[in-house]
Amino acid sequence: MTQEKIALVVGATGGVGGAVARVLVGRGWTVRGLNRDPAVAATKAGGEGIEWVKGDAMNAGDVVAAAQGASIIFHGANPPGYRNWKGLALPMLESTIAAAKAVGARIVFPGTVYNFGPDVLPLIDEGSPQKPTTRKGKIRVAMEDRLRETAAAGTPVLIVRAGDFFGPHAGNNWFASGIAAAGAPVKVIRYPGKRDIGHDWAYLPDLAETMVQLIERADELAPFEVFHFRGHYFERGVDISRGVAAAIGRPEMKIRAFPWFAVYLGSPFVEMFKELIEMRYLWMERLELDNRKLVSFLGKEPHTPLSEALRTTLIGMGAMQRA
């Protein structure tokens, strides 16, 4: 028998998982975080209020044990540094599926735009065909197909899809690697895509708030439910970089190009660089997520003003001092 407000977060030290865990804690949920080293996880910023449980997402028994009493299992586990997605992503998901079946929990899964190839751009809704042209995109489609099967067999699933993300405690993300580096005051601002091509960004606190609002209305959801989160869409993609310049008080600052040439040179030796090159098309063509279904259900999409979101992100990254 599940209890109403217990959630297990697999991947609670990650950007999306951590953000969802914090919102759940703030709403009075008991939140468990699965981690191979709970003592270290408990010392990381942003993990306050989480009950850390020792376990490995590759081990179904660990996940089942950690999920006892939970009504929600948030699956935010990702292979680090883009390494071995084929060997790790689906097995970790199978552990979550086994746990959800065992305890009668709903699976909540953060979807990505990697599922979609250039054929369906620029405006993507929940019914857009998923025909990825990349290895990572094909794995993400396989994961969602597996979740659809799971829901059909009686374990409910909620997927919330978003674009590239930014925010405090965001972990590995395009904002920190492609726009403004973490750990020191901003000296260089870049943009990794075509400057006049539209691009979608998700501010993590808004995305997490959206997911939790949906979780708390789970009784109204279908067994397999998908929503698209629009977040901050920029008709001119480079305007997010312009926003960073404004946030640090230097609106005139030059926006530099991303050094793709270095990524190509290093790709024979660095697995992550190979993956970045495969996904480059998402920076070369307009991409916008259609959130009309989400807005119809919730009434509105949680949305922090860009200037506030960027300041909070940069402060959290150690790239800007608090005023």
Summary of the structure (lengths in Angstrom):
residues: 323
radius of gyration: 19.0
end to end distance: 48.6
largest distance: 58.9
contacts: 1101
relative contact order: 0.14
helix: 42%
strand: 17%
